[in-house]
Amino acid sequence: MNDVLQQLAQILEQRKTADPSKSYVASLYSSGLDKILKKVGEEATETIIAAKNGNNEELTYEMADLWFHCLVLLSHQNIEPKEVLQELERRFGLSGLEEKAQRKKK
């Protein structure tokens, strides 16, 4: 699974220098953070609707769109997916309550 994320992250990085008229991702980058955030919000809403509809195939499709646009956001902000995976790994063995308490201390 990490291989897919890593490969996609590399492609997203390459798209930063691509022609926006020929690449959807490059067009998102050239439109800026607000456009990327709008897409993440749209995809999150579509994911919620798919879940509420109880259609697992639709949910999987929409979740893939959401994850993709989240990866675009991370790339735009110069954050690698491995940083998010490391944060998730750090949380293993912590209850959600413990993790939230640690955040408040920072």
N, CA, C and O atoms as CSV, one atom per row, in Angstrom:
chain,resi,resn,atom,element,x,y,z
A,1,MET,N,N,0.823,-1.195,0.000
A,1,MET,CA,C,0.000,0.000,0.000
A,1,MET,C,C,0.862,1.252,0.000
A,1,MET,O,O,0.578,2.199,-0.733
A,2,ASN,N,N,1.901,1.267,0.806
A,2,ASN,CA,C,2.765,2.447,0.840
A,2,ASN,C,C,3.401,2.716,-0.507
A,2,ASN,O,O,3.686,3.865,-0.844
A,3,ASP,N,N,3.630,1.644,-1.295
A,3,ASP,CA,C,4.208,1.834,-2.624
A,3,ASP,C,C,3.299,2.689,-3.505
A,3,ASP,O,O,3.776,3.551,-4.243
A,4,VAL,N,N,2.008,2.452,-3.429
A,4,VAL,CA,C,1.059,3.215,-4.229
A,4,VAL,C,C,1.104,4.679,-3.807
A,4,VAL,O,O,1.141,5.569,-4.657
A,5,LEU,N,N,1.101,4.933,-2.514
A,5,LEU,CA,C,1.168,6.310,-2.029
A,5,LEU,C,C,2.463,6.982,-2.463
A,5,LEU,O,O,2.458,8.139,-2.884
A,6,GLN,N,N,3.560,6.263,-2.362
A,6,GLN,CA,C,4.855,6.831,-2.741
A,6,GLN,C,C,4.903,7.138,-4.240
A,6,GLN,O,O,5.373,8.200,-4.645
A,7,GLN,N,N,4.423,6.221,-5.043
A,7,GLN,CA,C,4.405,6.447,-6.490
A,7,GLN,C,C,3.526,7.638,-6.842
A,7,GLN,O,O,3.903,8.480,-7.657
A,8,LEU,N,N,2.366,7.702,-6.229
A,8,LEU,CA,C,1.464,8.811,-6.496
A,8,LEU,C,C,2.083,10.130,-6.033
A,8,LEU,O,O,1.969,11.142,-6.724
A,9,ALA,N,N,2.736,10.126,-4.875
A,9,ALA,CA,C,3.396,11.342,-4.375
A,9,ALA,C,C,4.456,11.820,-5.357
A,9,ALA,O,O,4.591,13.023,-5.578
A,10,GLN,N,N,5.202,10.909,-5.943
A,10,GLN,CA,C,6.226,11.278,-6.924
A,10,GLN,C,C,5.598,11.905,-8.164
A,10,GLN,O,O,6.094,12.904,-8.684
A,11,ILE,N,N,4.517,11.318,-8.626
A,11,ILE,CA,C,3.832,11.859,-9.801
A,11,ILE,C,C,3.274,13.247,-9.494
A,11,ILE,O,O,3.369,14.155,-10.320
A,12,LEU,N,N,2.696,13.409,-8.315
A,12,LEU,CA,C,2.152,14.710,-7.933
A,12,LEU,C,C,3.247,15.768,-7.867
A,12,LEU,O,O,3.023,16.916,-8.251
A,13,GLU,N,N,4.400,15.404,-7.394
A,13,GLU,CA,C,5.538,16.341,-7.373
A,13,GLU,C,C,5.926,16.746,-8.792
A,13,GLU,O,O,6.190,17.919,-9.055
A,14,GLN,N,N,5.962,15.784,-9.696
A,14,GLN,CA,C,6.312,16.068,-11.089
A,14,GLN,C,C,5.306,17.013,-11.737
A,14,GLN,O,O,5.664,17.823,-12.592
A,15,ARG,N,N,4.060,16.903,-11.329
A,15,ARG,CA,C,3.011,17.741,-11.919
A,15,ARG,C,C,3.156,19.209,-11.524
A,15,ARG,O,O,2.541,20.075,-12.146
A,16,LYS,N,N,3.952,19.499,-10.511
A,16,LYS,CA,C,4.150,20.891,-10.099
A,16,LYS,C,C,4.763,21.725,-11.218
A,16,LYS,O,O,4.565,22.938,-11.277
A,17,THR,N,N,5.501,21.076,-12.094
A,17,THR,CA,C,6.150,21.797,-13.192
A,17,THR,C,C,5.487,21.527,-14.539
A,17,THR,O,O,5.985,21.955,-15.581
A,18,ALA,N,N,4.372,20.823,-14.511
A,18,ALA,CA,C,3.671,20.490,-15.759
A,18,ALA,C,C,2.836,21.674,-16.236
A,18,ALA,O,O,2.574,22.618,-15.490
A,19,ASP,N,N,2.436,21.595,-17.477
A,19,ASP,CA,C,1.592,22.611,-18.105
A,19,ASP,C,C,0.163,22.477,-17.568
A,19,ASP,O,O,-0.468,21.435,-17.747
A,20,PRO,N,N,-0.351,23.522,-16.913
A,20,PRO,CA,C,-1.712,23.451,-16.360
A,20,PRO,C,C,-2.802,23.186,-17.398
A,20,PRO,O,O,-3.877,22.696,-17.053
A,21,SER,N,N,-2.540,23.500,-18.642
A,21,SER,CA,C,-3.552,23.234,-19.673
A,21,SER,C,C,-3.566,21.765,-20.091
A,21,SER,O,O,-4.477,21.321,-20.790
A,22,LYS,N,N,-2.545,21.012,-19.656
A,22,LYS,CA,C,-2.446,19.598,-20.046
A,22,LYS,C,C,-2.507,18.634,-18.868
A,22,LYS,O,O,-2.488,17.418,-19.058
A,23,SER,N,N,-2.581,19.172,-17.646
A,23,SER,CA,C,-2.589,18.321,-16.463
A,23,SER,C,C,-3.589,18.867,-15.450
A,23,SER,O,O,-3.512,20.027,-15.048
A,24,TYR,N,N,-4.525,18.015,-15.047
A,24,TYR,CA,C,-5.508,18.413,-14.036
A,24,TYR,C,C,-4.814,18.838,-12.746
A,24,TYR,O,O,-5.149,19.875,-12.173
A,25,VAL,N,N,-3.852,18.045,-12.289
A,25,VAL,CA,C,-3.152,18.359,-11.040
A,25,VAL,C,C,-2.375,19.660,-11.172
A,25,VAL,O,O,-2.396,20.487,-10.261
A,26,ALA,N,N,-1.696,19.850,-12.286
A,26,ALA,CA,C,-0.968,21.103,-12.497
A,26,ALA,C,C,-1.930,22.287,-12.480
A,26,ALA,O,O,-1.579,23.363,-11.996
A,27,SER,N,N,-3.132,22.098,-13.002
A,27,SER,CA,C,-4.110,23.187,-12.971
A,27,SER,C,C,-4.560,23.489,-11.545
A,27,SER,O,O,-4.823,24.643,-11.205
A,28,LEU,N,N,-4.649,22.463,-10.718
A,28,LEU,CA,C,-4.972,22.705,-9.311
A,28,LEU,C,C,-3.859,23.500,-8.634
A,28,LEU,O,O,-4.119,24.476,-7.931
A,29,TYR,N,N,-2.615,23.070,-8.854
A,29,TYR,CA,C,-1.478,23.785,-8.256
A,29,TYR,C,C,-1.460,25.244,-8.710
A,29,TYR,O,O,-1.250,26.148,-7.901
A,30,SER,N,N,-1.678,25.467,-9.992
A,30,SER,CA,C,-1.595,26.832,-10.503
A,30,SER,C,C,-2.763,27.699,-10.004
A,30,SER,O,O,-2.647,28.922,-9.939
A,31,SER,N,N,-3.878,27.063,-9.654
A,31,SER,CA,C,-5.020,27.805,-9.121
A,31,SER,C,C,-4.828,28.183,-7.655
A,31,SER,O,O,-5.480,29.098,-7.153
A,32,GLY,N,N,-3.933,27.476,-6.976
A,32,GLY,CA,C,-3.595,27.840,-5.612
A,32,GLY,C,C,-4.310,27.045,-4.535
A,32,GLY,O,O,-5.148,26.184,-4.805
A,33,LEU,N,N,-3.945,27.368,-3.309
A,33,LEU,CA,C,-4.415,26.637,-2.143
A,33,LEU,C,C,-5.938,26.646,-2.014
A,33,LEU,O,O,-6.533,25.611,-1.711
A,34,ASP,N,N,-6.571,27.782,-2.237
A,34,ASP,CA,C,-8.027,27.845,-2.072
A,34,ASP,C,C,-8.750,26.869,-2.990
A,34,ASP,O,O,-9.725,26.243,-2.574
A,35,LYS,N,N,-8.295,26.728,-4.225
A,35,LYS,CA,C,-8.910,25.793,-5.173
A,35,LYS,C,C,-8.715,24.350,-4.697
A,35,LYS,O,O,-9.634,23.534,-4.768
A,36,ILE,N,N,-7.522,24.052,-4.216
A,36,ILE,CA,C,-7.242,22.698,-3.715
A,36,ILE,C,C,-8.118,22.397,-2.504
A,36,ILE,O,O,-8.688,21.311,-2.402
A,37,LEU,N,N,-8.227,23.351,-1.591
A,37,LEU,CA,C,-9.058,23.158,-0.402
A,37,LEU,C,C,-10.528,22.983,-0.783
A,37,LEU,O,O,-11.238,22.187,-0.169
A,38,LYS,N,N,-10.979,23.717,-1.782
A,38,LYS,CA,C,-12.358,23.573,-2.260
A,38,LYS,C,C,-12.592,22.153,-2.771
A,38,LYS,O,O,-13.625,21.548,-2.484
A,39,LYS,N,N,-11.631,21.624,-3.528
A,39,LYS,CA,C,-11.763,20.258,-4.048
A,39,LYS,C,C,-11.781,19.243,-2.919
A,39,LYS,O,O,-12.564,18.294,-2.959
A,40,VAL,N,N,-10.932,19.421,-1.910
A,40,VAL,CA,C,-10.931,18.504,-0.759
A,40,VAL,C,C,-12.299,18.545,-0.083
A,40,VAL,O,O,-12.859,17.505,0.262
A,41,GLY,N,N,-12.831,19.748,0.102
A,41,GLY,CA,C,-14.152,19.876,0.712
A,41,GLY,C,C,-15.250,19.218,-0.104
A,41,GLY,O,O,-16.121,18.544,0.445
A,42,GLU,N,N,-15.209,19.414,-1.413
A,42,GLU,CA,C,-16.205,18.789,-2.295
A,42,GLU,C,C,-16.132,17.267,-2.201
A,42,GLU,O,O,-17.152,16.586,-2.091
A,43,GLU,N,N,-14.913,16.753,-2.247
A,43,GLU,CA,C,-14.747,15.296,-2.202
A,43,GLU,C,C,-15.136,14.737,-0.835
A,43,GLU,O,O,-15.662,13.628,-0.751
A,44,ALA,N,N,-14.887,15.487,0.231
A,44,ALA,CA,C,-15.304,15.042,1.566
A,44,ALA,C,C,-16.826,14.965,1.638
A,44,ALA,O,O,-17.382,14.014,2.189
A,45,THR,N,N,-17.492,15.965,1.081
A,45,THR,CA,C,-18.954,15.970,1.061
A,45,THR,C,C,-19.495,14.795,0.260
A,45,THR,O,O,-20.435,14.129,0.693
A,46,GLU,N,N,-18.911,14.538,-0.901
A,46,GLU,CA,C,-19.355,13.407,-1.727
A,46,GLU,C,C,-19.106,12.079,-1.019
A,46,GLU,O,O,-19.889,11.141,-1.168
A,47,THR,N,N,-18.034,11.995,-0.259
A,47,THR,CA,C,-17.733,10.773,0.507
A,47,THR,C,C,-18.789,10.561,1.588
A,47,THR,O,O,-19.263,9.443,1.789
A,48,ILE,N,N,-19.149,11.623,2.274
A,48,ILE,CA,C,-20.175,11.536,3.318
A,48,ILE,C,C,-21.506,11.088,2.720
A,48,ILE,O,O,-22.182,10.228,3.284
A,49,ILE,N,N,-21.879,11.661,1.593
A,49,ILE,CA,C,-23.142,11.297,0.944
A,49,ILE,C,C,-23.118,9.826,0.530
A,49,ILE,O,O,-24.101,9.110,0.719
A,50,ALA,N,N,-22.008,9.381,-0.030
A,50,ALA,CA,C,-21.897,7.969,-0.438
A,50,ALA,C,C,-22.033,7.043,0.766
A,50,ALA,O,O,-22.680,5.999,0.679
A,51,ALA,N,N,-21.429,7.419,1.883
A,51,ALA,CA,C,-21.535,6.596,3.091
A,51,ALA,C,C,-22.980,6.563,3.592
A,51,ALA,O,O,-23.493,5.510,3.971
A,52,LYS,N,N,-23.619,7.716,3.589
A,52,LYS,CA,C,-25.019,7.782,4.037
A,52,LYS,C,C,-25.939,6.969,3.124
A,52,LYS,O,O,-26.943,6.421,3.579
A,53,ASN,N,N,-25.594,6.891,1.830
A,53,ASN,CA,C,-26.394,6.120,0.879
A,53,ASN,C,C,-26.202,4.619,1.042
A,53,ASN,O,O,-26.989,3.831,0.518
A,54,GLY,N,N,-25.158,4.218,1.768
A,54,GLY,CA,C,-24.925,2.799,2.026
A,54,GLY,C,C,-24.411,2.018,0.834
A,54,GLY,O,O,-24.505,0.791,0.806
A,55,ASN,N,N,-23.863,2.721,-0.156
A,55,ASN,CA,C,-23.357,2.058,-1.351
A,55,ASN,C,C,-21.834,1.944,-1.232
A,55,ASN,O,O,-21.116,2.927,-1.414
A,56,ASN,N,N,-21.352,0.750,-0.928
A,56,ASN,CA,C,-19.914,0.568,-0.689
A,56,ASN,C,C,-19.061,0.846,-1.921
A,56,ASN,O,O,-17.947,1.358,-1.806
A,57,GLU,N,N,-19.579,0.513,-3.094
A,57,GLU,CA,C,-18.825,0.779,-4.324
A,57,GLU,C,C,-18.667,2.287,-4.535
A,57,GLU,O,O,-17.581,2.768,-4.857
A,58,GLU,N,N,-19.752,3.015,-4.350
A,58,GLU,CA,C,-19.713,4.469,-4.472
A,58,GLU,C,C,-18.808,5.079,-3.394
A,58,GLU,O,O,-18.052,6.012,-3.663
A,59,LEU,N,N,-18.894,4.544,-2.183
A,59,LEU,CA,C,-18.057,5.043,-1.090
A,59,LEU,C,C,-16.579,4.839,-1.397
A,59,LEU,O,O,-15.764,5.733,-1.168
A,60,THR,N,N,-16.239,3.681,-1.907
A,60,THR,CA,C,-14.843,3.411,-2.267
A,60,THR,C,C,-14.351,4.388,-3.327
A,60,THR,O,O,-13.244,4.917,-3.226
A,61,TYR,N,N,-15.164,4.623,-4.328
A,61,TYR,CA,C,-14.817,5.550,-5.411
A,61,TYR,C,C,-14.604,6.965,-4.869
A,61,TYR,O,O,-13.608,7.615,-5.186
A,62,GLU,N,N,-15.542,7.432,-4.056
A,62,GLU,CA,C,-15.455,8.787,-3.519
A,62,GLU,C,C,-14.306,8.926,-2.527
A,62,GLU,O,O,-13.660,9.972,-2.466
A,63,MET,N,N,-14.052,7.883,-1.756
A,63,MET,CA,C,-12.926,7.921,-0.816
A,63,MET,C,C,-11.611,8.009,-1.578
A,63,MET,O,O,-10.693,8.709,-1.150
A,64,ALA,N,N,-11.512,7.312,-2.695
A,64,ALA,CA,C,-10.304,7.403,-3.518
A,64,ALA,C,C,-10.116,8.836,-4.020
A,64,ALA,O,O,-8.999,9.355,-4.017
A,65,ASP,N,N,-11.203,9.473,-4.449
A,65,ASP,CA,C,-11.127,10.880,-4.867
A,65,ASP,C,C,-10.680,11.772,-3.714
A,65,ASP,O,O,-9.848,12.660,-3.898
A,66,LEU,N,N,-11.228,11.536,-2.533
A,66,LEU,CA,C,-10.861,12.340,-1.363
A,66,LEU,C,C,-9.396,12.153,-1.020
A,66,LEU,O,O,-8.677,13.130,-0.815
A,67,TRP,N,N,-8.947,10.910,-0.956
A,67,TRP,CA,C,-7.534,10.656,-0.640
A,67,TRP,C,C,-6.633,11.308,-1.683
A,67,TRP,O,O,-5.616,11.913,-1.342
A,68,PHE,N,N,-7.011,11.183,-2.966
A,68,PHE,CA,C,-6.212,11.778,-4.030
A,68,PHE,C,C,-6.063,13.279,-3.819
A,68,PHE,O,O,-4.954,13.809,-3.877
A,69,HIS,N,N,-7.158,13.954,-3.577
A,69,HIS,CA,C,-7.097,15.410,-3.412
A,69,HIS,C,C,-6.387,15.807,-2.116
A,69,HIS,O,O,-5.764,16.867,-2.050
A,70,CYS,N,N,-6.477,14.972,-1.101
A,70,CYS,CA,C,-5.690,15.214,0.125
A,70,CYS,C,C,-4.203,15.087,-0.176
A,70,CYS,O,O,-3.398,15.849,0.359
A,71,LEU,N,N,-3.831,14.139,-1.021
A,71,LEU,CA,C,-2.424,13.999,-1.416
A,71,LEU,C,C,-1.960,15.201,-2.232
A,71,LEU,O,O,-0.818,15.641,-2.099
A,72,VAL,N,N,-2.838,15.729,-3.069
A,72,VAL,CA,C,-2.507,16.958,-3.805
A,72,VAL,C,C,-2.261,18.090,-2.813
A,72,VAL,O,O,-1.305,18.851,-2.962
A,73,LEU,N,N,-3.109,18.200,-1.814
A,73,LEU,CA,C,-2.950,19.228,-0.780
A,73,LEU,C,C,-1.620,19.065,-0.047
A,73,LEU,O,O,-0.888,20.037,0.142
A,74,LEU,N,N,-1.313,17.845,0.361
A,74,LEU,CA,C,-0.037,17.606,1.042
A,74,LEU,C,C,1.136,18.018,0.163
A,74,LEU,O,O,2.063,18.682,0.626
A,75,SER,N,N,1.093,17.627,-1.096
A,75,SER,CA,C,2.172,17.965,-2.019
A,75,SER,C,C,2.294,19.479,-2.171
A,75,SER,O,O,3.396,20.027,-2.166
A,76,HIS,N,N,1.166,20.136,-2.305
A,76,HIS,CA,C,1.173,21.596,-2.440
A,76,HIS,C,C,1.831,22.260,-1.229
A,76,HIS,O,O,2.495,23.290,-1.350
A,77,GLN,N,N,1.633,21.651,-0.069
A,77,GLN,CA,C,2.177,22.188,1.182
A,77,GLN,C,C,3.565,21.615,1.491
A,77,GLN,O,O,4.112,21.852,2.569
A,78,ASN,N,N,4.131,20.861,0.541
A,78,ASN,CA,C,5.458,20.248,0.690
A,78,ASN,C,C,5.541,19.297,1.883
A,78,ASN,O,O,6.531,19.275,2.613
A,79,ILE,N,N,4.482,18.515,2.061
A,79,ILE,CA,C,4.441,17.471,3.087
A,79,ILE,C,C,4.359,16.139,2.371
A,79,ILE,O,O,3.508,15.952,1.502
A,80,GLU,N,N,5.229,15.215,2.726
A,80,GLU,CA,C,5.219,13.896,2.102
A,80,GLU,C,C,4.224,12.984,2.818
A,80,GLU,O,O,4.042,13.102,4.030
A,81,PRO,N,N,3.579,12.078,2.085
A,81,PRO,CA,C,2.647,11.136,2.716
A,81,PRO,C,C,3.289,10.352,3.855
A,81,PRO,O,O,2.621,9.990,4.823
A,82,LYS,N,N,4.585,10.093,3.734
A,82,LYS,CA,C,5.244,9.315,4.794
A,82,LYS,C,C,5.192,10.046,6.132
A,82,LYS,O,O,5.220,9.408,7.185
A,83,GLU,N,N,5.117,11.379,6.103
A,83,GLU,CA,C,5.002,12.131,7.355
A,83,GLU,C,C,3.663,11.852,8.035
A,83,GLU,O,O,3.597,11.743,9.259
A,84,VAL,N,N,2.611,11.739,7.250
A,84,VAL,CA,C,1.290,11.417,7.800
A,84,VAL,C,C,1.291,9.979,8.303
A,84,VAL,O,O,0.754,9.691,9.372
A,85,LEU,N,N,1.898,9.071,7.527
A,85,LEU,CA,C,1.970,7.674,7.953
A,85,LEU,C,C,2.771,7.540,9.245
A,85,LEU,O,O,2.413,6.742,10.111
A,86,GLN,N,N,3.848,8.310,9.384
A,86,GLN,CA,C,4.628,8.288,10.616
A,86,GLN,C,C,3.807,8.777,11.802
A,86,GLN,O,O,3.918,8.244,12.906
A,87,GLU,N,N,2.986,9.792,11.569
A,87,GLU,CA,C,2.119,10.291,12.643
A,87,GLU,C,C,1.098,9.239,13.036
A,87,GLU,O,O,0.830,9.051,14.223
A,88,LEU,N,N,0.524,8.552,12.056
A,88,LEU,CA,C,-0.413,7.472,12.372
A,88,LEU,C,C,0.285,6.357,13.143
A,88,LEU,O,O,-0.264,5.815,14.103
A,89,GLU,N,N,1.491,6.022,12.719
A,89,GLU,CA,C,2.263,4.989,13.405
A,89,GLU,C,C,2.563,5.398,14.850
A,89,GLU,O,O,2.518,4.571,15.761
A,90,ARG,N,N,2.868,6.676,15.042
A,90,ARG,CA,C,3.153,7.174,16.381
A,90,ARG,C,C,1.957,6.971,17.305
A,90,ARG,O,O,2.120,6.759,18.507
A,91,ARG,N,N,0.780,7.036,16.749
A,91,ARG,CA,C,-0.440,6.931,17.546
A,91,ARG,C,C,-0.814,5.499,17.913
A,91,ARG,O,O,-1.674,5.289,18.769
A,92,PHE,N,N,-0.182,4.506,17.277
A,92,PHE,CA,C,-0.478,3.117,17.626
A,92,PHE,C,C,-0.232,2.903,19.106
A,92,PHE,O,O,0.760,3.379,19.657
A,93,GLY,N,N,-1.131,2.191,19.739
A,93,GLY,CA,C,-0.986,1.891,21.148
A,93,GLY,C,C,-1.505,2.980,22.070
A,93,GLY,O,O,-1.555,2.789,23.285
A,94,LEU,N,N,-1.893,4.120,21.509
A,94,LEU,CA,C,-2.490,5.192,22.304
A,94,LEU,C,C,-3.996,5.145,22.122
A,94,LEU,O,O,-4.496,4.916,21.020
A,95,SER,N,N,-4.699,5.359,23.196
A,95,SER,CA,C,-6.145,5.505,23.025
A,95,SER,C,C,-6.395,6.877,22.421
A,95,SER,O,O,-5.547,7.765,22.512
A,96,GLY,N,N,-7.531,7.047,21.817
A,96,GLY,CA,C,-7.884,8.337,21.258
A,96,GLY,C,C,-7.891,9.429,22.312
A,96,GLY,O,O,-7.535,10.574,22.032
A,97,LEU,N,N,-8.294,9.078,23.515
A,97,LEU,CA,C,-8.323,10.060,24.604
A,97,LEU,C,C,-6.903,10.479,24.995
A,97,LEU,O,O,-6.642,11.657,25.239
A,98,GLU,N,N,-5.989,9.502,25.052
A,98,GLU,CA,C,-4.593,9.828,25.370
A,98,GLU,C,C,-3.980,10.722,24.299
A,98,GLU,O,O,-3.282,11.688,24.608
A,99,GLU,N,N,-4.248,10.391,23.034
A,99,GLU,CA,C,-3.684,11.159,21.932
A,99,GLU,C,C,-4.178,12.603,21.987
A,99,GLU,O,O,-3.396,13.536,21.803
A,100,LYS,N,N,-5.461,12.786,22.238
A,100,LYS,CA,C,-6.011,14.146,22.318
A,100,LYS,C,C,-5.417,14.902,23.501
A,100,LYS,O,O,-5.159,16.101,23.395
A,101,ALA,N,N,-5.202,14.237,24.602
A,101,ALA,CA,C,-4.616,14.883,25.780
A,101,ALA,C,C,-3.192,15.338,25.472
A,101,ALA,O,O,-2.775,16.410,25.910
A,102,GLN,N,N,-2.444,14.529,24.721
A,102,GLN,CA,C,-1.076,14.901,24.359
A,102,GLN,C,C,-1.067,16.132,23.466
A,102,GLN,O,O,-0.174,16.972,23.581
A,103,ARG,N,N,-2.040,16.248,22.585
A,103,ARG,CA,C,-2.113,17.409,21.691
A,103,ARG,C,C,-2.332,18.705,22.479
A,103,ARG,O,O,-1.779,19.751,22.136
A,104,LYS,N,N,-3.126,18.624,23.514
A,104,LYS,CA,C,-3.423,19.816,24.316
A,104,LYS,C,C,-2.184,20.317,25.056
A,104,LYS,O,O,-2.091,21.502,25.376
A,105,LYS,N,N,-1.237,19.426,25.328
A,105,LYS,CA,C,-0.027,19.796,26.057
A,105,LYS,C,C,0.956,20.548,25.170
A,105,LYS,O,O,1.819,21.266,25.676
A,106,LYS,N,N,0.839,20.391,23.861
A,106,LYS,CA,C,1.808,21.001,22.926
A,106,LYS,C,C,1.615,22.480,22.796
A,106,LYS,O,O,2.346,23.135,22.052
